[in-house]
Amino acid sequence: MILSLTSATASEVFTYIGYILLALVALMIMIVIHELGHYLAGKALGFRIDEFGIGFGPPILKKRNKKTGELFTLRPLPLGGFCAFHGDDEESEGAEDEGAYNRQKPWKRLIVLFSGAFFNFLTAIFIITIYFTAYGQILPVVADAYAVDGVENVLQKGDVILAKDGLQINIMTNEDVTAVFDDVKDGTKLKILRDGKSMTVTLSVGNYVLDDKYLEEGESPERTGAGIVYGVESVKLGFFRAFGRSFGFSFFIVFKILASLGALITGQIGLEAAGGTITVITTIAEVSSSGFGNFLYVVAIISANLAVMNLLPIPALDGSRMIFTLIEMIFRKPVPRKVEAVIHTVGMLLIIVLAVFLDVFHLVRQ
């Protein structure tokens, strides 16, 4: 929801502006972390770097490292950043100098290209660990457990379900919750958290009698299943457990992003599910207004999203550059640099046009 300036008080307007600024800072930090991945990998592998820039537009602050010659700049438009490698195309001055980007071995360039997304993914893991520790992970929790075929249930009220048959449970949608219990059968193993201790139990499926409080009018209390009623709760985890589960949850986010992208391409979901830079900023701002925990959660998802999107084989993105580098490795000869440069330039223009279109589309739909 976009704040109506005609009906909002001055306090509400300034508060919303504060959330927008917070969202801008969060987005810039994620972009800087991405570029820092490229920078640190390049430094470690002997690449010569001309400039590390934060933001776009004319520099407002400059600092040159006298020892390495690297220029660090801060620019006024907080919507991007870059790490400029020396001689990164055949036409640039110094393309044949020692340490120039295209003189480096292809495997080194692949590592440098991959490192930006990798750093975003590490950031997502770090934020998720903090979130799970401070605010908790949404997990299925047993509300009631009944005897199955007259035998006491292995589950107890309050048990938190962490994994099923060795697979970590992660929840982002209602479908993720129901999927946990859809195919429960005799012998299904659940890893649970009970009174702060983890243990594994083996389920039995059979007949049980459900309490009246869970029945709709006219329903029979007799049921067949694992004999449990469950809900979902935000369960705070210890740091080390949170850290361990953050990896699985991060990959779960990646899976969800790719599934959503596939659904968008095939038309299963509409354009309202996508958005440009402005949409991302407003989304972060709106979520921030409902609490810092929600802000952290969304930033983690967007950080993982940046990692995934940058590795897609779309011209101008790191994934496309990695494809060109792999071609060079396989055929021992690069695609003509001018051709590659044109492809990336066109790709960048199309990405900008698409981002603007999606932002306008969201604005019109308000």
C-alpha positions as CSV (number, residue, x, y, z in Angstrom):
1,M,0.0,0.0,0.0
2,I,1.4,3.4,-1.0
3,L,0.9,6.1,1.6
4,S,-1.6,8.8,0.5
5,L,0.1,12.1,1.1
6,T,-3.2,14.0,1.0
7,S,-4.6,12.1,4.0
8,A,-1.4,11.3,6.0
9,T,-0.2,13.4,8.8
10,A,3.3,15.0,8.7
11,S,4.5,12.4,11.2
12,E,3.3,9.5,9.0
13,V,4.9,11.1,5.9
14,F,8.3,11.5,7.7
15,T,8.0,7.9,9.1
16,Y,7.3,6.5,5.7
17,I,10.2,8.5,4.2
18,G,12.4,7.0,7.0
19,Y,11.3,3.5,5.9
20,I,12.1,4.3,2.3
21,L,15.6,5.5,3.3
22,L,16.1,2.3,5.4
23,A,15.1,0.3,2.3
24,L,17.6,2.2,0.1
25,V,20.3,1.6,2.6
26,A,19.5,-2.1,2.8
27,L,19.5,-2.4,-1.0
28,M,22.8,-0.6,-1.3
29,I,24.4,-2.8,1.3
30,M,23.3,-5.9,-0.6
31,I,24.7,-4.4,-3.8
32,V,28.0,-3.4,-2.1
33,I,28.3,-6.9,-0.7
34,H,27.9,-8.3,-4.2
35,E,30.6,-6.1,-5.6
36,L,32.8,-6.7,-2.6
37,G,32.6,-10.4,-3.5
38,H,34.0,-9.6,-7.0
39,Y,36.6,-7.3,-5.5
40,L,38.0,-9.7,-2.9
41,A,38.1,-12.6,-5.3
42,G,39.9,-10.5,-7.9
43,K,42.4,-9.3,-5.3
44,A,43.1,-12.8,-4.1
45,L,43.6,-14.1,-7.7
46,G,45.9,-11.2,-8.8
47,F,43.5,-9.2,-10.9
48,R,44.2,-5.5,-11.3
49,I,41.3,-3.3,-10.1
50,D,40.9,0.3,-11.3
51,E,37.9,1.4,-9.2
52,F,35.4,0.2,-6.6
53,G,32.4,2.5,-6.8
54,I,29.3,2.7,-4.6
55,G,26.3,4.3,-6.3
56,F,26.0,5.9,-9.7
57,G,26.6,9.3,-11.1
58,P,29.5,11.7,-10.8
59,P,31.8,10.9,-7.8
60,I,31.2,13.0,-4.7
61,L,33.9,11.4,-2.7
62,K,37.2,9.9,-4.0
63,K,40.0,8.1,-2.3
64,R,43.0,6.5,-4.2
65,N,45.2,3.8,-2.7
66,K,48.7,5.1,-3.5
67,K,50.2,1.6,-3.2
68,T,47.8,-0.2,-5.6
69,G,46.4,2.7,-7.6
70,E,42.8,1.6,-6.9
71,L,40.2,4.3,-6.7
72,F,37.4,4.1,-4.3
73,T,34.4,6.4,-5.0
74,L,31.0,7.3,-3.5
75,R,28.4,8.5,-6.0
76,P,25.0,10.2,-5.4
77,L,22.5,7.7,-6.9
78,P,22.2,4.9,-4.3
79,L,20.9,2.3,-6.8
80,G,24.0,0.3,-7.7
81,G,27.7,-0.1,-7.6
82,F,30.5,-1.6,-9.5
83,C,34.0,-3.1,-9.4
84,A,35.9,-2.0,-12.5
85,F,38.6,-4.4,-13.4
86,H,41.6,-3.2,-15.4
87,G,41.3,-3.8,-19.2
88,D,38.0,-5.7,-19.0
89,D,37.5,-5.4,-22.7
90,E,39.8,-5.4,-25.8
91,E,39.1,-1.7,-26.6
92,S,40.0,-0.3,-23.1
93,E,43.4,1.1,-22.4
94,G,45.7,-1.4,-20.7
95,A,43.8,-4.4,-22.0
96,E,47.2,-6.1,-22.6
97,D,48.8,-5.0,-19.3
98,E,49.7,-7.5,-16.6
99,G,46.8,-8.1,-14.3
100,A,44.2,-7.1,-16.9
101,Y,40.9,-8.9,-16.6
102,N,40.9,-10.7,-20.0
103,R,44.5,-11.8,-19.6
104,Q,43.6,-13.9,-16.6
105,K,42.9,-17.6,-16.9
106,P,39.2,-18.4,-17.6
107,W,38.9,-20.4,-14.3
108,K,40.0,-17.4,-12.4
109,R,37.5,-15.2,-14.1
110,L,34.8,-17.8,-13.3
111,I,35.6,-17.6,-9.6
112,V,35.5,-13.8,-9.7
113,L,32.2,-13.7,-11.5
114,F,30.6,-16.3,-9.2
115,S,31.9,-14.6,-6.0
116,G,29.4,-11.7,-6.1
117,A,26.4,-14.0,-6.0
118,F,28.2,-16.2,-3.4
119,F,28.7,-13.3,-1.1
120,N,25.0,-12.4,-1.4
121,F,24.1,-16.0,-0.5
122,L,26.5,-15.9,2.5
123,T,24.7,-12.7,3.6
124,A,21.4,-14.4,3.4
125,I,22.7,-17.2,5.6
126,F,24.0,-14.7,8.1
127,I,20.8,-12.8,8.3
128,I,18.6,-15.9,8.5
129,T,20.8,-17.2,11.4
130,I,20.2,-13.9,13.3
131,Y,16.5,-14.1,12.5
132,F,16.0,-17.7,13.6
133,T,17.9,-16.9,16.8
134,A,16.2,-13.6,17.7
135,Y,12.7,-14.1,16.2
136,G,12.4,-17.8,15.5
137,Q,11.6,-20.0,12.5
138,I,8.1,-20.8,11.5
139,L,7.7,-24.5,12.2
140,P,4.9,-27.1,12.7
141,V,4.0,-27.6,16.3
142,V,1.9,-30.4,17.8
143,A,-1.3,-29.0,19.4
144,D,-2.7,-32.3,20.5
145,A,-1.6,-36.0,20.2
146,Y,-4.0,-39.0,20.5
147,A,-3.5,-42.7,21.0
148,V,-3.3,-44.6,17.7
149,D,-5.0,-48.0,17.8
150,G,-5.0,-47.8,21.5
151,V,-1.2,-47.2,21.7
152,E,0.2,-43.9,23.2
153,N,1.3,-41.5,20.5
154,V,5.1,-41.0,20.2
155,L,4.4,-37.3,19.8
156,Q,3.4,-34.9,22.6
157,K,1.7,-31.6,22.8
158,G,4.3,-28.8,22.1
159,D,6.7,-30.9,20.1
160,V,8.3,-28.9,17.3
161,I,8.8,-30.7,14.0
162,L,12.3,-30.0,12.5
163,A,12.6,-32.6,9.8
164,K,10.8,-35.5,8.1
165,D,12.6,-38.6,6.9
166,G,15.9,-36.8,7.1
167,L,14.7,-33.7,5.1
168,Q,14.7,-30.3,6.9
169,I,11.3,-28.7,7.2
170,N,11.0,-25.1,5.9
171,I,7.9,-23.1,5.7
172,M,7.0,-20.0,3.6
173,T,3.5,-20.8,2.5
174,N,0.4,-22.7,3.7
175,E,1.2,-25.4,1.1
176,D,4.6,-26.0,2.8
177,V,2.7,-26.8,6.0
178,T,0.2,-29.3,4.6
179,A,3.0,-30.9,2.6
180,V,4.6,-32.0,5.8
181,F,1.7,-34.3,6.7
182,D,0.2,-35.2,3.3
183,D,2.1,-38.5,2.9
184,V,2.7,-39.5,6.5
185,K,2.6,-43.3,6.8
186,D,3.7,-46.1,9.2
187,G,7.5,-45.7,9.7
188,T,7.7,-42.0,8.8
189,K,10.5,-40.6,10.9
190,L,10.3,-37.1,12.4
191,K,13.1,-35.2,14.0
192,I,11.5,-33.1,16.8
193,L,12.4,-30.5,19.4
194,R,11.0,-31.3,22.8
195,D,11.9,-29.2,25.9
196,G,14.9,-27.9,24.0
197,K,16.3,-31.3,23.1
198,S,16.2,-32.8,19.6
199,M,15.2,-36.5,19.1
200,T,13.9,-38.7,16.4
201,V,10.5,-40.6,16.6
202,T,8.9,-43.1,14.3
203,L,5.2,-42.5,13.5
204,S,2.4,-45.1,13.5
205,V,-0.7,-44.6,11.5
206,G,-4.0,-46.0,12.6
207,N,-7.4,-45.2,14.1
208,Y,-7.9,-42.5,16.8
209,V,-10.7,-40.3,18.2
210,L,-10.5,-36.6,17.8
211,D,-11.7,-34.2,20.5
212,D,-15.0,-32.4,19.9
213,K,-13.3,-29.0,19.9
214,Y,-11.7,-29.7,16.6
215,L,-14.8,-31.0,14.9
216,E,-17.2,-29.1,12.6
217,E,-20.9,-29.6,13.2
218,G,-22.0,-33.1,12.2
219,E,-18.4,-34.5,11.7
220,S,-17.4,-37.9,13.1
221,P,-14.6,-37.9,15.7
222,E,-13.2,-41.1,14.4
223,R,-10.2,-40.6,12.2
224,T,-7.3,-42.5,10.6
225,G,-3.8,-41.1,10.6
226,A,-0.9,-40.3,12.8
227,G,-3.2,-39.0,15.6
228,I,-2.0,-35.4,15.8
229,V,-3.5,-31.9,15.5
230,Y,-0.9,-29.3,14.5
231,G,-0.4,-25.6,14.0
232,V,2.5,-23.4,13.2
233,E,4.5,-21.2,15.5
234,S,7.6,-19.0,15.4
235,V,10.1,-21.1,17.4
236,K,13.3,-19.4,18.6
237,L,16.4,-21.6,18.0
238,G,19.8,-21.7,19.7
239,F,22.5,-20.0,17.6
240,F,24.2,-23.2,16.4
241,R,21.0,-24.9,15.5
242,A,19.8,-21.7,13.8
243,F,23.1,-21.5,11.9
244,G,22.9,-25.1,10.8
245,R,19.3,-24.7,9.6
246,S,20.1,-21.4,7.8
247,F,21.8,-23.3,5.0
248,G,18.8,-25.5,4.2
249,F,16.4,-22.6,4.5
250,S,18.6,-20.5,2.1
251,F,18.5,-23.2,-0.5
252,F,14.8,-23.5,0.1
253,I,14.4,-19.8,-0.8
254,V,16.5,-20.4,-3.9
255,F,14.1,-23.2,-4.9
256,K,11.1,-21.0,-4.3
257,I,12.6,-18.2,-6.4
258,L,13.4,-20.5,-9.3
259,A,9.9,-22.1,-9.1
260,S,8.3,-18.6,-9.1
261,L,10.4,-17.6,-12.1
262,G,9.3,-20.7,-14.0
263,A,5.7,-20.0,-13.1
264,L,6.1,-16.5,-14.3
265,I,7.6,-17.5,-17.6
266,T,4.9,-20.2,-18.2
267,G,2.1,-17.8,-17.3
268,Q,1.0,-19.7,-14.2
269,I,1.4,-16.4,-12.2
270,G,0.9,-12.9,-13.4
271,L,3.2,-9.9,-13.7
272,E,2.1,-8.6,-10.3
273,A,4.4,-11.2,-8.8
274,A,7.5,-9.4,-10.3
275,G,8.8,-5.9,-9.8
276,G,11.6,-3.5,-10.6
277,T,13.9,-1.6,-8.3
278,I,11.3,0.8,-7.0
279,T,8.9,-2.0,-6.2
280,V,11.6,-3.8,-4.3
281,I,12.4,-0.6,-2.3
282,T,8.7,0.1,-1.5
283,T,8.2,-3.6,-0.5
284,I,11.1,-3.4,2.0
285,A,9.8,-0.1,3.3
286,E,6.3,-1.4,3.9
287,V,7.5,-4.6,5.6
288,S,9.9,-2.5,7.8
289,S,6.8,-0.7,9.2
290,S,5.6,-4.0,10.7
291,G,8.8,-4.6,12.7
292,F,12.5,-5.1,12.5
293,G,12.2,-8.9,12.4
294,N,10.1,-8.7,9.2
295,F,12.6,-6.3,7.7
296,L,15.4,-8.8,8.4
297,Y,13.4,-11.7,6.9
298,V,12.6,-9.8,3.6
299,V,16.2,-8.6,3.3
300,A,17.4,-12.2,3.6
301,I,15.0,-13.3,0.8
302,I,16.0,-10.4,-1.4
303,S,19.7,-11.1,-0.8
304,A,19.2,-14.7,-1.9
305,N,17.2,-13.4,-4.8
306,L,20.1,-11.3,-5.9
307,A,22.4,-14.3,-5.8
308,V,20.0,-16.4,-7.9
309,M,19.2,-13.7,-10.5
310,N,22.8,-12.7,-11.1
311,L,23.7,-16.3,-11.9
312,L,21.0,-16.7,-14.5
313,P,22.3,-16.7,-18.1
314,I,20.8,-13.3,-19.0
315,P,23.0,-10.9,-21.0
316,A,24.7,-8.3,-18.8
317,L,24.4,-10.5,-15.6
318,D,27.2,-12.5,-14.1
319,G,25.6,-15.8,-15.3
320,S,25.8,-14.7,-18.9
321,R,29.4,-13.7,-18.5
322,M,30.2,-17.0,-17.0
323,I,28.7,-18.7,-20.0
324,F,31.0,-16.8,-22.3
325,T,33.9,-17.7,-20.1
326,L,33.0,-21.4,-20.2
327,I,32.8,-21.2,-24.0
328,E,36.3,-19.8,-24.0
329,M,37.5,-22.6,-21.8
330,I,35.9,-25.3,-24.0
331,F,36.9,-24.0,-27.4
332,R,40.2,-22.4,-26.3
333,K,39.1,-19.2,-28.0
334,P,36.9,-16.4,-26.7
335,V,33.8,-15.1,-28.4
336,P,34.9,-11.8,-30.1
337,R,34.9,-9.3,-27.3
338,K,33.1,-6.7,-29.4
339,V,30.2,-9.2,-30.0
340,E,30.1,-10.1,-26.3
341,A,30.1,-6.4,-25.3
342,V,27.2,-5.6,-27.7
343,I,25.2,-8.6,-26.3
344,H,25.7,-7.4,-22.7
345,T,24.9,-3.8,-23.6
346,V,21.6,-4.8,-25.2
347,G,20.9,-7.1,-22.3
348,M,21.4,-4.3,-19.8
349,L,19.1,-1.9,-21.7
350,L,16.4,-4.6,-21.8
351,I,16.8,-5.2,-18.1
352,I,16.4,-1.5,-17.4
353,V,13.3,-1.2,-19.7
354,L,11.8,-4.3,-18.0
355,A,12.4,-2.9,-14.5
356,V,10.8,0.4,-15.4
357,F,7.9,-1.3,-17.0
358,L,7.3,-3.5,-14.0
359,D,7.5,-0.5,-11.6
360,V,5.0,1.4,-13.8
361,F,2.7,-1.7,-14.0
362,H,2.6,-1.9,-10.2
363,L,2.0,1.8,-9.8
364,V,-0.9,1.7,-12.3
365,R,-2.4,-1.3,-10.5
366,Q,-2.5,0.6,-7.1
